[in-house]
Amino acid sequence: MEGQLSTPIALKERERAVDLLAVGLVSLVVGAGTGVVSAAFRLVLANADRLRDAFVLWARGQAAAGFCLAVLVCAAAAVLAAWLVRRISPYASGSGIPHVESVLREELPPAPLILIPIKFFGGVLAIGSGLALGREGPSVQMGATIGNLFGEWFHLGWKNSRVLLAAGAGAGLAAAFNAPVAGAIFVLEELTREFELHIAIAAIGASATAISVSQAILGTAPDFHVGKLAVVGAEVTPLFFLFGVIAGGAAALYCEALLGVMSLAQSLDRRRVGLYAALTGAVVGALAWLAPDIVGGGDAITQYTLLGTQPLAALLFVFFFRFAFGAVSYATATPGGIFAPMLVLGAQLGLIYGRICQFIFPGLELQPVGFAVVGMAAFFTGVVRAPLTGIILATEMTANVELLLPMLGACFAAMLAPSLLRSAPIYDSLRELALRRDGAPLESVSAADKPAEAPRPRRRFPRVLPLFGVR
């Protein structure tokens, strides 16, 4: 009798162990594939930025004709990127992270394979033309698509494909910013918002192989170089809590600005499709011709900010410009994320605050650059409400651990302030907008449209997994 009762339990445990092994092994392959795609995306974007700078330098030597040409080229690139999304792969719009979250909640079906080339080349057109968009959103969505496709190809079922989809998304973030731990934490803290053994193991495995592959291609240096920073004393710590409140308030304003500009863009596109993208691209072309250093994804601006050499007036101007420019760029619905633009704003806000505190409290040994590093995590936390991801991301990108304690205090306040202001996390708001746009109810898609019922691709890969009977 006891053996009869224990047999179903033993079979269930064996099946769970086999599932875990299958998902763990495939997650390594998903991470490697995501690492290749993300590294290639970074390389092409870097070359696109250099090409844009060379083109603008040439155009500035052509007087009025060069100005007009820069405006036309950037407008055409933005329109083409928007057209690729609208006509071929609507799920490739914007960051892609809201779509990934909707898929994980079974509110929308997974993206098909065509999303990867559209996201890749559309992102190159949009970011390369000078829009203030980041590489991480496309990398996350392409990684998620790779994860789901591997789950389908190996016939692992929706439950395990969902795990691989989440793992691929984390691997994309890890490879985009050379931040393996942040990629895995992002999956648990933001995408799934739960700790589940299969997801945790797959996320860590995929991030590990993604980073190994991307570092083999791009190198191992952190994304940003920061000089040596001293450990913050107790007398300075309250300033970081106050800064967190300021960063959280600015984050709430940023979310409202982003959603407001998106509403305006949609009203323009109702009158004429592509009008907003064309106008924005034209403005970007004019800005690139006049001041090429302030357009684009913003990594160079963040690095320059972390050097701490900019005058306060210049910092204020670029901060307010990029604040508006990021919202205007994202509203084009072209492929591109908001992480990198948020890091620019957070670093600049922190340096501005640090400079002001240094002037007000000359007796304290303040390092304004320290506030810039903390600002990256605090502003991100205020916008996304994922403090652990923000803290680890800023730490890994700058290879600096001296500021973990003040960063923790600032992120606490940066998360509390917008929550008290009833400002919703940005990805929740963007996900609801995407669901309304795609015609899906906010609760969930119908049973017939769930990813588990999606048709298999025509080309079937060999059944190397099922292992021991895994379907």
Backbone hydrogen bonds, N-H to C=O, Kabsch-Sander energy under -0.5 kcal/mol:
donor,donor_aa,acceptor,acceptor_aa,energy
5,L,1,M,-1.9
6,S,2,E,-2.2
7,T,3,G,-1.6
9,I,5,L,-0.7
10,A,6,S,-3.0
11,L,7,T,-2.7
12,K,8,P,-2.2
13,E,9,I,-2.5
14,R,10,A,-2.3
15,E,11,L,-2.7
16,R,12,K,-2.3
17,A,13,E,-2.3
18,V,14,R,-2.4
19,D,15,E,-2.5
20,L,16,R,-2.4
21,L,17,A,-2.3
22,A,18,V,-2.8
23,V,19,D,-2.9
24,G,20,L,-2.5
25,L,21,L,-2.5
26,V,22,A,-2.5
27,S,23,V,-2.3
28,L,24,G,-1.0
28,L,25,L,-0.5
29,V,25,L,-1.0
30,V,26,V,-2.7
31,G,27,S,-2.6
32,A,28,L,-2.0
33,G,29,V,-2.6
34,T,30,V,-2.7
35,G,31,G,-2.7
36,V,32,A,-2.0
37,V,33,G,-2.2
38,S,34,T,-3.0
39,A,35,G,-2.4
40,A,36,V,-2.4
41,F,37,V,-2.3
42,R,38,S,-2.4
43,L,39,A,-2.4
44,V,40,A,-2.6
45,L,41,F,-2.4
46,A,42,R,-2.4
47,N,43,L,-2.1
48,A,44,V,-2.4
49,D,45,L,-2.5
50,R,46,A,-2.0
51,L,47,N,-2.5
52,R,48,A,-2.6
53,D,49,D,-2.5
54,A,50,R,-2.4
55,F,51,L,-2.6
56,V,52,R,-2.8
57,L,53,D,-2.3
58,W,54,A,-2.0
59,A,55,F,-2.9
60,R,56,V,-2.5
61,G,57,L,-0.6
61,G,58,W,-1.1
62,Q,59,A,-1.9
63,A,60,R,-0.6
65,A,62,Q,-1.0
66,G,62,Q,-0.8
67,F,63,A,-1.9
68,C,64,A,-2.4
69,L,65,A,-2.1
70,A,66,G,-2.4
71,V,67,F,-2.1
72,L,68,C,-2.4
73,V,69,L,-2.8
74,C,70,A,-2.1
75,A,71,V,-2.1
76,A,72,L,-2.5
77,A,73,V,-2.3
78,A,74,C,-2.2
79,V,75,A,-2.4
80,L,76,A,-2.5
81,A,77,A,-2.3
82,A,78,A,-2.3
83,W,79,V,-2.6
84,L,80,L,-2.5
85,V,81,A,-1.6
86,R,82,A,-2.6
87,R,83,W,-2.9
88,I,84,L,-1.7
89,S,84,L,-1.5
92,A,89,S,-2.1
93,S,90,P,-1.6
100,V,96,G,-2.1
101,E,97,I,-2.5
102,S,98,P,-2.1
103,V,99,H,-2.4
104,L,100,V,-2.3
105,R,101,E,-1.4
106,E,103,V,-1.6
107,E,102,S,-3.2
108,L,102,S,-0.8
115,L,112,P,-1.6
116,I,113,L,-1.6
118,I,114,I,-1.7
119,K,115,L,-3.3
120,F,116,I,-2.4
121,F,117,P,-2.6
122,G,118,I,-2.3
123,G,119,K,-1.8
124,V,120,F,-2.0
125,L,121,F,-2.2
126,A,122,G,-2.5
127,I,123,G,-2.8
128,G,123,G,-0.6
128,G,124,V,-1.8
129,S,125,L,-1.3
130,G,127,I,-1.1
131,L,126,A,-1.8
133,L,131,L,-2.1
134,G,337,G,-2.3
139,S,135,R,-2.0
140,V,136,E,-2.8
141,Q,137,G,-2.5
142,M,138,P,-2.8
143,G,139,S,-2.3
144,A,140,V,-2.4
145,T,141,Q,-2.3
146,I,142,M,-2.3
147,G,143,G,-2.4
148,N,144,A,-2.4
149,L,145,T,-2.4
150,F,146,I,-2.3
151,G,147,G,-1.8
152,E,148,N,-2.0
153,W,149,L,-3.1
154,F,150,F,-2.1
155,H,152,E,-1.6
156,L,151,G,-2.6
160,N,156,L,-0.6
161,S,157,G,-2.5
162,R,158,W,-2.8
163,V,159,K,-1.1
164,L,160,N,-2.2
165,L,161,S,-2.5
166,A,162,R,-2.2
167,A,163,V,-2.3
168,G,164,L,-2.8
169,A,165,L,-1.9
170,G,166,A,-2.1
171,A,167,A,-2.4
172,G,168,G,-1.9
173,L,169,A,-1.8
174,A,170,G,-2.6
175,A,171,A,-2.6
176,A,172,G,-2.1
177,F,173,L,-1.7
178,N,174,A,-0.8
179,A,174,A,-2.1
183,G,179,A,-1.8
184,A,180,P,-1.6
185,I,181,V,-2.7
186,F,182,A,-2.4
187,V,183,G,-1.2
188,L,184,A,-1.4
189,E,185,I,-3.1
190,E,186,F,-2.1
191,L,186,F,-2.0
192,T,187,V,-2.8
193,R,187,V,-0.6
194,E,188,L,-0.7
196,E,194,E,-0.7
200,A,196,E,-2.8
201,I,197,L,-2.6
202,A,198,H,-2.5
203,A,199,I,-2.7
204,I,200,A,-2.2
205,G,201,I,-2.5
206,A,202,A,-2.8
207,S,203,A,-2.3
208,A,204,I,-2.2
209,T,205,G,-2.1
210,A,206,A,-2.4
211,I,207,S,-2.3
212,S,208,A,-2.1
213,V,209,T,-2.4
214,S,210,A,-2.7
215,Q,211,I,-2.8
216,A,212,S,-1.5
217,I,213,V,-1.2
218,L,214,S,-3.4
219,G,215,Q,-2.1
224,F,397,M,-2.5
226,V,224,F,-0.5
232,V,402,E,-0.6
236,V,233,G,-1.2
237,T,233,G,-1.1
239,L,236,V,-1.5
240,F,236,V,-0.7
240,F,237,T,-1.3
241,F,237,T,-1.4
242,L,238,P,-2.2
243,F,239,L,-2.1
244,G,240,F,-2.1
245,V,241,F,-1.5
246,I,242,L,-1.9
247,A,243,F,-3.1
248,G,244,G,-2.6
249,G,245,V,-2.3
250,A,246,I,-2.6
251,A,247,A,-2.3
252,A,248,G,-2.0
253,L,249,G,-1.9
254,Y,250,A,-2.2
255,C,251,A,-2.3
256,E,252,A,-2.1
257,A,253,L,-2.6
258,L,254,Y,-2.7
259,L,255,C,-2.3
260,G,256,E,-2.4
261,V,257,A,-2.5
262,M,258,L,-1.9
263,S,259,L,-1.8
264,L,260,G,-1.8
265,A,261,V,-2.6
266,Q,262,M,-2.1
267,S,263,S,-1.7
268,L,264,L,-1.9
269,D,265,A,-2.4
270,R,266,Q,-1.3
271,R,267,S,-0.8
271,R,268,L,-0.7
272,R,268,L,-1.8
275,L,272,R,-2.0
278,A,274,G,-2.2
279,L,275,L,-2.6
280,T,276,Y,-2.7
281,G,277,A,-2.7
282,A,278,A,-2.2
283,V,279,L,-2.1
284,V,280,T,-2.6
285,G,281,G,-2.3
286,A,282,A,-2.1
287,L,283,V,-2.6
288,A,284,V,-3.0
289,W,285,G,-1.8
290,L,286,A,-2.0
291,A,287,L,-3.8
294,I,291,A,-1.7
295,V,292,P,-0.8
296,G,130,G,-2.7
302,T,298,G,-2.5
303,Q,299,D,-2.6
304,Y,300,A,-2.2
305,T,301,I,-2.3
306,L,302,T,-2.3
307,L,303,Q,-0.7
307,L,304,Y,-0.7
308,G,304,Y,-0.6
308,G,305,T,-1.4
309,T,304,Y,-0.7
315,L,311,P,-2.1
316,L,312,L,-2.5
317,F,313,A,-2.1
318,V,314,A,-2.6
319,F,315,L,-2.6
320,F,316,L,-2.2
321,F,317,F,-2.2
322,R,318,V,-3.0
323,F,319,F,-2.2
324,A,320,F,-1.6
325,F,321,F,-3.0
326,G,322,R,-2.5
327,A,323,F,-1.0
328,V,324,A,-2.4
329,S,325,F,-2.4
330,Y,326,G,-2.2
331,A,327,A,-1.6
332,T,329,S,-1.4
333,A,330,Y,-1.8
336,G,94,G,-2.0
337,G,134,G,-2.8
342,M,338,I,-1.9
343,L,339,F,-2.2
344,V,340,A,-1.8
345,L,341,P,-2.0
346,G,342,M,-2.8
347,A,343,L,-2.4
348,Q,344,V,-2.4
349,L,345,L,-2.8
350,G,346,G,-2.2
351,L,347,A,-2.2
352,I,348,Q,-2.5
353,Y,349,L,-2.4
354,G,350,G,-2.6
355,R,351,L,-2.5
356,I,352,I,-2.1
357,C,353,Y,-2.7
358,Q,354,G,-2.2
359,F,355,R,-1.6
360,I,356,I,-2.3
361,F,357,C,-3.0
364,L,361,F,-1.4
366,L,364,L,-1.7
370,G,367,Q,-1.4
371,F,367,Q,-1.0
372,A,368,P,-1.4
373,V,369,V,-2.1
374,V,370,G,-2.2
375,G,371,F,-2.4
376,M,372,A,-1.3
377,A,373,V,-1.0
378,A,374,V,-2.7
379,F,375,G,-2.6
380,F,376,M,-1.3
381,T,377,A,-2.3
382,G,378,A,-2.3
383,V,379,F,-1.9
384,V,380,F,-2.9
385,R,381,T,-2.4
390,G,386,A,-2.2
391,I,387,P,-2.8
392,I,388,L,-2.5
393,L,389,T,-2.7
394,A,390,G,-2.3
395,T,391,I,-2.1
396,E,392,I,-2.8
397,M,393,L,-2.5
398,T,394,A,-1.3
399,A,395,T,-1.1
400,N,395,T,-1.3
404,L,401,V,-1.2
407,M,403,L,-2.2
408,L,404,L,-2.1
409,G,405,L,-1.9
410,A,406,P,-2.5
411,C,407,M,-2.5
412,F,408,L,-1.9
413,A,409,G,-1.9
414,A,410,A,-2.6
415,M,411,C,-1.7
416,L,412,F,-2.0
417,A,413,A,-2.6
419,S,415,M,-1.0
420,L,416,L,-2.4
421,L,417,A,-1.6
422,R,419,S,-1.1
423,S,418,P,-2.8
424,A,422,R,-0.6
426,I,383,V,-2.5
428,D,425,P,-0.6
429,S,425,P,-1.8
430,L,426,I,-2.7
431,R,427,Y,-2.1
432,E,428,D,-2.0
433,L,429,S,-2.0
434,A,430,L,-2.3
435,L,431,R,-2.3
436,R,432,E,-2.1
437,R,433,L,-2.4
438,D,434,A,-2.5
439,G,436,R,-0.6
440,A,435,L,-2.1
445,V,106,E,-1.7
449,D,446,S,-1.4
450,K,446,S,-0.5
450,K,447,A,-0.9
453,E,450,K,-1.9
454,A,451,P,-1.5
460,R,458,R,-0.7
464,V,462,P,-2.1
468,F,466,P,-0.5
470,V,467,L,-0.8
